Amino acid sequence: MSIGWTEILLILFIILILFGARKLPEIGKSLGRGIREFRKALHHEEEDKTD
């Protein structure tokens, strides 16, 4: 079972309604920072295992 374009658009529309257009850039920045930190932590953990 996969998610189609209509489901993705529906989810994005609901998020837009819940948070409003002004909050979306802030939420995107926060999400991006969180993903970057997660990747950095994974990369750091892999380096520790190889040493």
mmCIF file of the N, C-alpha and C atoms, coordinates in Angstrom:
data_MODEL
# 
_entry.id   MODEL 
# 
loop_
_atom_site.group_PDB 
_atom_site.id 
_atom_site.type_symbol 
_atom_site.label_atom_id 
_atom_site.label_alt_id 
_atom_site.label_comp_id 
_atom_site.label_asym_id 
_atom_site.label_entity_id 
_atom_site.label_seq_id 
_atom_site.pdbx_PDB_ins_code 
_atom_site.Cartn_x 
_atom_site.Cartn_y 
_atom_site.Cartn_z 
_atom_site.occupancy 
_atom_site.B_iso_or_equiv 
_atom_site.pdbx_formal_charge 
_atom_site.auth_seq_id 
_atom_site.auth_comp_id 
_atom_site.auth_asym_id 
_atom_site.auth_atom_id 
_atom_site.pdbx_PDB_model_num 
ATOM 1   N N  . MET A 1 1  ? 0.839  -1.172 0.000  1.00 0.00 ? 1  MET A N  1 
ATOM 2   C CA . MET A 1 1  ? 0.000  0.000  0.000  1.00 0.00 ? 1  MET A CA 1 
ATOM 3   C C  . MET A 1 1  ? 0.886  1.238  0.000  1.00 0.00 ? 1  MET A C  1 
ATOM 4   N N  . SER A 1 2  ? 0.685  2.102  -0.942 1.00 0.00 ? 2  SER A N  1 
ATOM 5   C CA . SER A 1 2  ? 1.497  3.304  -1.019 1.00 0.00 ? 2  SER A CA 1 
ATOM 6   C C  . SER A 1 2  ? 0.614  4.543  -0.973 1.00 0.00 ? 2  SER A C  1 
ATOM 7   N N  . ILE A 1 3  ? 1.235  5.644  -0.652 1.00 0.00 ? 3  ILE A N  1 
ATOM 8   C CA . ILE A 1 3  ? 0.514  6.911  -0.576 1.00 0.00 ? 3  ILE A CA 1 
ATOM 9   C C  . ILE A 1 3  ? 0.565  7.571  -1.941 1.00 0.00 ? 3  ILE A C  1 
ATOM 10  N N  . GLY A 1 4  ? -0.569 7.954  -2.462 1.00 0.00 ? 4  GLY A N  1 
ATOM 11  C CA . GLY A 1 4  ? -0.646 8.618  -3.754 1.00 0.00 ? 4  GLY A CA 1 
ATOM 12  C C  . GLY A 1 4  ? -0.594 10.128 -3.615 1.00 0.00 ? 4  GLY A C  1 
ATOM 13  N N  . TRP A 1 5  ? -0.619 10.794 -4.766 1.00 0.00 ? 5  TRP A N  1 
ATOM 14  C CA . TRP A 1 5  ? -0.538 12.254 -4.784 1.00 0.00 ? 5  TRP A CA 1 
ATOM 15  C C  . TRP A 1 5  ? -1.740 12.901 -4.117 1.00 0.00 ? 5  TRP A C  1 
ATOM 16  N N  . THR A 1 6  ? -2.902 12.307 -4.271 1.00 0.00 ? 6  THR A N  1 
ATOM 17  C CA . THR A 1 6  ? -4.086 12.916 -3.671 1.00 0.00 ? 6  THR A CA 1 
ATOM 18  C C  . THR A 1 6  ? -4.023 12.880 -2.147 1.00 0.00 ? 6  THR A C  1 
ATOM 19  N N  . GLU A 1 7  ? -3.511 11.783 -1.592 1.00 0.00 ? 7  GLU A N  1 
ATOM 20  C CA . GLU A 1 7  ? -3.367 11.691 -0.143 1.00 0.00 ? 7  GLU A CA 1 
ATOM 21  C C  . GLU A 1 7  ? -2.347 12.702 0.370  1.00 0.00 ? 7  GLU A C  1 
ATOM 22  N N  . ILE A 1 8  ? -1.233 12.852 -0.346 1.00 0.00 ? 8  ILE A N  1 
ATOM 23  C CA . ILE A 1 8  ? -0.207 13.814 0.058  1.00 0.00 ? 8  ILE A CA 1 
ATOM 24  C C  . ILE A 1 8  ? -0.767 15.238 0.012  1.00 0.00 ? 8  ILE A C  1 
ATOM 25  N N  . LEU A 1 9  ? -1.489 15.577 -1.047 1.00 0.00 ? 9  LEU A N  1 
ATOM 26  C CA . LEU A 1 9  ? -2.089 16.906 -1.146 1.00 0.00 ? 9  LEU A CA 1 
ATOM 27  C C  . LEU A 1 9  ? -3.112 17.146 -0.041 1.00 0.00 ? 9  LEU A C  1 
ATOM 28  N N  . LEU A 1 10 ? -3.888 16.138 0.286  1.00 0.00 ? 10 LEU A N  1 
ATOM 29  C CA . LEU A 1 10 ? -4.862 16.256 1.358  1.00 0.00 ? 10 LEU A CA 1 
ATOM 30  C C  . LEU A 1 10 ? -4.174 16.501 2.699  1.00 0.00 ? 10 LEU A C  1 
ATOM 31  N N  . ILE A 1 11 ? -3.112 15.774 2.975  1.00 0.00 ? 11 ILE A N  1 
ATOM 32  C CA . ILE A 1 11 ? -2.362 15.958 4.218  1.00 0.00 ? 11 ILE A CA 1 
ATOM 33  C C  . ILE A 1 11 ? -1.766 17.360 4.281  1.00 0.00 ? 11 ILE A C  1 
ATOM 34  N N  . LEU A 1 12 ? -1.172 17.824 3.185  1.00 0.00 ? 12 LEU A N  1 
ATOM 35  C CA . LEU A 1 12 ? -0.605 19.172 3.151  1.00 0.00 ? 12 LEU A CA 1 
ATOM 36  C C  . LEU A 1 12 ? -1.674 20.239 3.350  1.00 0.00 ? 12 LEU A C  1 
ATOM 37  N N  . PHE A 1 13 ? -2.831 20.045 2.776  1.00 0.00 ? 13 PHE A N  1 
ATOM 38  C CA . PHE A 1 13 ? -3.938 20.983 2.931  1.00 0.00 ? 13 PHE A CA 1 
ATOM 39  C C  . PHE A 1 13 ? -4.399 21.048 4.392  1.00 0.00 ? 13 PHE A C  1 
ATOM 40  N N  . ILE A 1 14 ? -4.493 19.903 5.026  1.00 0.00 ? 14 ILE A N  1 
ATOM 41  C CA . ILE A 1 14 ? -4.893 19.861 6.440  1.00 0.00 ? 14 ILE A CA 1 
ATOM 42  C C  . ILE A 1 14 ? -3.847 20.555 7.308  1.00 0.00 ? 14 ILE A C  1 
ATOM 43  N N  . ILE A 1 15 ? -2.570 20.322 7.023  1.00 0.00 ? 15 ILE A N  1 
ATOM 44  C CA . ILE A 1 15 ? -1.507 20.994 7.774  1.00 0.00 ? 15 ILE A CA 1 
ATOM 45  C C  . ILE A 1 15 ? -1.596 22.498 7.589  1.00 0.00 ? 15 ILE A C  1 
ATOM 46  N N  . LEU A 1 16 ? -1.849 22.941 6.374  1.00 0.00 ? 16 LEU A N  1 
ATOM 47  C CA . LEU A 1 16 ? -1.991 24.373 6.093  1.00 0.00 ? 16 LEU A CA 1 
ATOM 48  C C  . LEU A 1 16 ? -3.145 24.964 6.894  1.00 0.00 ? 16 LEU A C  1 
ATOM 49  N N  . ILE A 1 17 ? -4.255 24.261 6.970  1.00 0.00 ? 17 ILE A N  1 
ATOM 50  C CA . ILE A 1 17 ? -5.412 24.750 7.732  1.00 0.00 ? 17 ILE A CA 1 
ATOM 51  C C  . ILE A 1 17 ? -5.096 24.787 9.230  1.00 0.00 ? 17 ILE A C  1 
ATOM 52  N N  . LEU A 1 18 ? -4.438 23.742 9.733  1.00 0.00 ? 18 LEU A N  1 
ATOM 53  C CA . LEU A 1 18 ? -4.161 23.671 11.170 1.00 0.00 ? 18 LEU A CA 1 
ATOM 54  C C  . LEU A 1 18 ? -3.173 24.732 11.635 1.00 0.00 ? 18 LEU A C  1 
ATOM 55  N N  . PHE A 1 19 ? -2.094 24.925 10.892 1.00 0.00 ? 19 PHE A N  1 
ATOM 56  C CA . PHE A 1 19 ? -1.025 25.800 11.356 1.00 0.00 ? 19 PHE A CA 1 
ATOM 57  C C  . PHE A 1 19 ? -1.062 27.191 10.739 1.00 0.00 ? 19 PHE A C  1 
ATOM 58  N N  . GLY A 1 20 ? -1.675 27.346 9.606  1.00 0.00 ? 20 GLY A N  1 
ATOM 59  C CA . GLY A 1 20 ? -1.719 28.643 8.946  1.00 0.00 ? 20 GLY A CA 1 
ATOM 60  C C  . GLY A 1 20 ? -0.481 28.864 8.095  1.00 0.00 ? 20 GLY A C  1 
ATOM 61  N N  . ALA A 1 21 ? -0.609 29.757 7.133  1.00 0.00 ? 21 ALA A N  1 
ATOM 62  C CA . ALA A 1 21 ? 0.479  29.991 6.183  1.00 0.00 ? 21 ALA A CA 1 
ATOM 63  C C  . ALA A 1 21 ? 1.684  30.663 6.834  1.00 0.00 ? 21 ALA A C  1 
ATOM 64  N N  . ARG A 1 22 ? 1.477  31.438 7.864  1.00 0.00 ? 22 ARG A N  1 
ATOM 65  C CA . ARG A 1 22 ? 2.595  32.154 8.502  1.00 0.00 ? 22 ARG A CA 1 
ATOM 66  C C  . ARG A 1 22 ? 3.494  31.233 9.304  1.00 0.00 ? 22 ARG A C  1 
ATOM 67  N N  . LYS A 1 23 ? 2.965  30.172 9.840  1.00 0.00 ? 23 LYS A N  1 
ATOM 68  C CA . LYS A 1 23 ? 3.751  29.249 10.667 1.00 0.00 ? 23 LYS A CA 1 
ATOM 69  C C  . LYS A 1 23 ? 4.504  28.194 9.851  1.00 0.00 ? 23 LYS A C  1 
ATOM 70  N N  . LEU A 1 24 ? 4.097  27.946 8.622  1.00 0.00 ? 24 LEU A N  1 
ATOM 71  C CA . LEU A 1 24 ? 4.699  26.872 7.838  1.00 0.00 ? 24 LEU A CA 1 
ATOM 72  C C  . LEU A 1 24 ? 6.205  27.043 7.620  1.00 0.00 ? 24 LEU A C  1 
ATOM 73  N N  . PRO A 1 25 ? 6.725  28.239 7.286  1.00 0.00 ? 25 PRO A N  1 
ATOM 74  C CA . PRO A 1 25 ? 8.179  28.359 7.133  1.00 0.00 ? 25 PRO A CA 1 
ATOM 75  C C  . PRO A 1 25 ? 8.935  28.044 8.424  1.00 0.00 ? 25 PRO A C  1 
ATOM 76  N N  . GLU A 1 26 ? 8.383  28.462 9.541  1.00 0.00 ? 26 GLU A N  1 
ATOM 77  C CA . GLU A 1 26 ? 9.010  28.176 10.830 1.00 0.00 ? 26 GLU A CA 1 
ATOM 78  C C  . GLU A 1 26 ? 9.031  26.675 11.112 1.00 0.00 ? 26 GLU A C  1 
ATOM 79  N N  . ILE A 1 27 ? 7.938  26.016 10.809 1.00 0.00 ? 27 ILE A N  1 
ATOM 80  C CA . ILE A 1 27 ? 7.854  24.573 11.007 1.00 0.00 ? 27 ILE A CA 1 
ATOM 81  C C  . ILE A 1 27 ? 8.847  23.860 10.081 1.00 0.00 ? 27 ILE A C  1 
ATOM 82  N N  . GLY A 1 28 ? 8.954  24.334 8.845  1.00 0.00 ? 28 GLY A N  1 
ATOM 83  C CA . GLY A 1 28 ? 9.904  23.742 7.902  1.00 0.00 ? 28 GLY A CA 1 
ATOM 84  C C  . GLY A 1 28 ? 11.342 23.886 8.363  1.00 0.00 ? 28 GLY A C  1 
ATOM 85  N N  . LYS A 1 29 ? 11.687 25.047 8.880  1.00 0.00 ? 29 LYS A N  1 
ATOM 86  C CA . LYS A 1 29 ? 13.047 25.261 9.394  1.00 0.00 ? 29 LYS A CA 1 
ATOM 87  C C  . LYS A 1 29 ? 13.335 24.334 10.563 1.00 0.00 ? 29 LYS A C  1 
ATOM 88  N N  . SER A 1 30 ? 12.390 24.215 11.461 1.00 0.00 ? 30 SER A N  1 
ATOM 89  C CA . SER A 1 30 ? 12.564 23.341 12.623 1.00 0.00 ? 30 SER A CA 1 
ATOM 90  C C  . SER A 1 30 ? 12.726 21.892 12.199 1.00 0.00 ? 30 SER A C  1 
ATOM 91  N N  . LEU A 1 31 ? 11.915 21.476 11.259 1.00 0.00 ? 31 LEU A N  1 
ATOM 92  C CA . LEU A 1 31 ? 11.999 20.107 10.759 1.00 0.00 ? 31 LEU A CA 1 
ATOM 93  C C  . LEU A 1 31 ? 13.337 19.856 10.075 1.00 0.00 ? 31 LEU A C  1 
ATOM 94  N N  . GLY A 1 32 ? 13.793 20.818 9.287  1.00 0.00 ? 32 GLY A N  1 
ATOM 95  C CA . GLY A 1 32 ? 15.088 20.695 8.618  1.00 0.00 ? 32 GLY A CA 1 
ATOM 96  C C  . GLY A 1 32 ? 16.238 20.597 9.602  1.00 0.00 ? 32 GLY A C  1 
ATOM 97  N N  . ARG A 1 33 ? 16.195 21.433 10.636 1.00 0.00 ? 33 ARG A N  1 
ATOM 98  C CA . ARG A 1 33 ? 17.246 21.374 11.666 1.00 0.00 ? 33 ARG A CA 1 
ATOM 99  C C  . ARG A 1 33 ? 17.245 20.027 12.361 1.00 0.00 ? 33 ARG A C  1 
ATOM 100 N N  . GLY A 1 34 ? 16.063 19.527 12.666 1.00 0.00 ? 34 GLY A N  1 
ATOM 101 C CA . GLY A 1 34 ? 15.964 18.234 13.340 1.00 0.00 ? 34 GLY A CA 1 
ATOM 102 C C  . GLY A 1 34 ? 16.512 17.098 12.495 1.00 0.00 ? 34 GLY A C  1 
ATOM 103 N N  . ILE A 1 35 ? 16.208 17.120 11.206 1.00 0.00 ? 35 ILE A N  1 
ATOM 104 C CA . ILE A 1 35 ? 16.716 16.081 10.294 1.00 0.00 ? 35 ILE A CA 1 
ATOM 105 C C  . ILE A 1 35 ? 18.236 16.174 10.188 1.00 0.00 ? 35 ILE A C  1 
ATOM 106 N N  . ARG A 1 36 ? 18.764 17.412 10.073 1.00 0.00 ? 36 ARG A N  1 
ATOM 107 C CA . ARG A 1 36 ? 20.222 17.590 9.995  1.00 0.00 ? 36 ARG A CA 1 
ATOM 108 C C  . ARG A 1 36 ? 20.912 17.056 11.242 1.00 0.00 ? 36 ARG A C  1 
ATOM 109 N N  . GLU A 1 37 ? 20.372 17.367 12.412 1.00 0.00 ? 37 GLU A N  1 
ATOM 110 C CA . GLU A 1 37 ? 20.961 16.891 13.662 1.00 0.00 ? 37 GLU A CA 1 
ATOM 111 C C  . GLU A 1 37 ? 20.894 15.366 13.751 1.00 0.00 ? 37 GLU A C  1 
ATOM 112 N N  . PHE A 1 38 ? 19.803 14.785 13.305 1.00 0.00 ? 38 PHE A N  1 
ATOM 113 C CA . PHE A 1 38 ? 19.656 13.328 13.320 1.00 0.00 ? 38 PHE A CA 1 
ATOM 114 C C  . PHE A 1 38 ? 20.696 12.673 12.422 1.00 0.00 ? 38 PHE A C  1 
ATOM 115 N N  . ARG A 1 39 ? 20.867 13.214 11.206 1.00 0.00 ? 39 ARG A N  1 
ATOM 116 C CA . ARG A 1 39 ? 21.869 12.656 10.287 1.00 0.00 ? 39 ARG A CA 1 
ATOM 117 C C  . ARG A 1 39 ? 23.273 12.812 10.847 1.00 0.00 ? 39 ARG A C  1 
ATOM 118 N N  . LYS A 1 40 ? 23.546 13.966 11.457 1.00 0.00 ? 40 LYS A N  1 
ATOM 119 C CA . LYS A 1 40 ? 24.861 14.196 12.038 1.00 0.00 ? 40 LYS A CA 1 
ATOM 120 C C  . LYS A 1 40 ? 25.135 13.191 13.149 1.00 0.00 ? 40 LYS A C  1 
ATOM 121 N N  . ALA A 1 41 ? 24.132 12.931 13.979 1.00 0.00 ? 41 ALA A N  1 
ATOM 122 C CA . ALA A 1 41 ? 24.283 11.966 15.064 1.00 0.00 ? 41 ALA A CA 1 
ATOM 123 C C  . ALA A 1 41 ? 24.508 10.564 14.513 1.00 0.00 ? 41 ALA A C  1 
ATOM 124 N N  . LEU A 1 42 ? 23.790 10.190 13.459 1.00 0.00 ? 42 LEU A N  1 
ATOM 125 C CA . LEU A 1 42 ? 23.989 8.870  12.859 1.00 0.00 ? 42 LEU A CA 1 
ATOM 126 C C  . LEU A 1 42 ? 25.380 8.748  12.272 1.00 0.00 ? 42 LEU A C  1 
ATOM 127 N N  . HIS A 1 43 ? 25.823 9.791  11.595 1.00 0.00 ? 43 HIS A N  1 
ATOM 128 C CA . HIS A 1 43 ? 27.152 9.777  10.987 1.00 0.00 ? 43 HIS A CA 1 
ATOM 129 C C  . HIS A 1 43 ? 28.224 9.683  12.061 1.00 0.00 ? 43 HIS A C  1 
ATOM 130 N N  . HIS A 1 44 ? 28.054 10.413 13.142 1.00 0.00 ? 44 HIS A N  1 
ATOM 131 C CA . HIS A 1 44 ? 29.011 10.389 14.249 1.00 0.00 ? 44 HIS A CA 1 
ATOM 132 C C  . HIS A 1 44 ? 29.043 9.007  14.901 1.00 0.00 ? 44 HIS A C  1 
ATOM 133 N N  . GLU A 1 45 ? 27.885 8.387  15.016 1.00 0.00 ? 45 GLU A N  1 
ATOM 134 C CA . GLU A 1 45 ? 27.809 7.048  15.626 1.00 0.00 ? 45 GLU A CA 1 
ATOM 135 C C  . GLU A 1 45 ? 28.514 6.018  14.744 1.00 0.00 ? 45 GLU A C  1 
ATOM 136 N N  . GLU A 1 46 ? 28.364 6.124  13.427 1.00 0.00 ? 46 GLU A N  1 
ATOM 137 C CA . GLU A 1 46 ? 29.030 5.199  12.518 1.00 0.00 ? 46 GLU A CA 1 
ATOM 138 C C  . GLU A 1 46 ? 30.544 5.350  12.595 1.00 0.00 ? 46 GLU A C  1 
ATOM 139 N N  . GLU A 1 47 ? 31.058 6.590  12.755 1.00 0.00 ? 47 GLU A N  1 
ATOM 140 C CA . GLU A 1 47 ? 32.496 6.809  12.875 1.00 0.00 ? 47 GLU A CA 1 
ATOM 141 C C  . GLU A 1 47 ? 33.021 6.170  14.146 1.00 0.00 ? 47 GLU A C  1 
ATOM 142 N N  . ASP A 1 48 ? 32.240 6.246  15.244 1.00 0.00 ? 48 ASP A N  1 
ATOM 143 C CA . ASP A 1 48 ? 32.662 5.648  16.495 1.00 0.00 ? 48 ASP A CA 1 
ATOM 144 C C  . ASP A 1 48 ? 32.749 4.136  16.386 1.00 0.00 ? 48 ASP A C  1 
ATOM 145 N N  . LYS A 1 49 ? 31.871 3.506  15.643 1.00 0.00 ? 49 LYS A N  1 
ATOM 146 C CA . LYS A 1 49 ? 31.883 2.059  15.495 1.00 0.00 ? 49 LYS A CA 1 
ATOM 147 C C  . LYS A 1 49 ? 33.069 1.583  14.679 1.00 0.00 ? 49 LYS A C  1 
ATOM 148 N N  . THR A 1 50 ? 33.511 2.369  13.699 1.00 0.00 ? 50 THR A N  1 
ATOM 149 C CA . THR A 1 50 ? 34.617 1.948  12.847 1.00 0.00 ? 50 THR A CA 1 
ATOM 150 C C  . THR A 1 50 ? 35.973 2.145  13.503 1.00 0.00 ? 50 THR A C  1 
ATOM 151 N N  . ASP A 1 51 ? 36.057 2.990  14.522 1.00 0.00 ? 51 ASP A N  1 
ATOM 152 C CA . ASP A 1 51 ? 37.349 3.231  15.204 1.00 0.00 ? 51 ASP A CA 1 
ATOM 153 C C  . ASP A 1 51 ? 37.665 2.165  16.196 1.00 0.00 ? 51 ASP A C  1 
# 
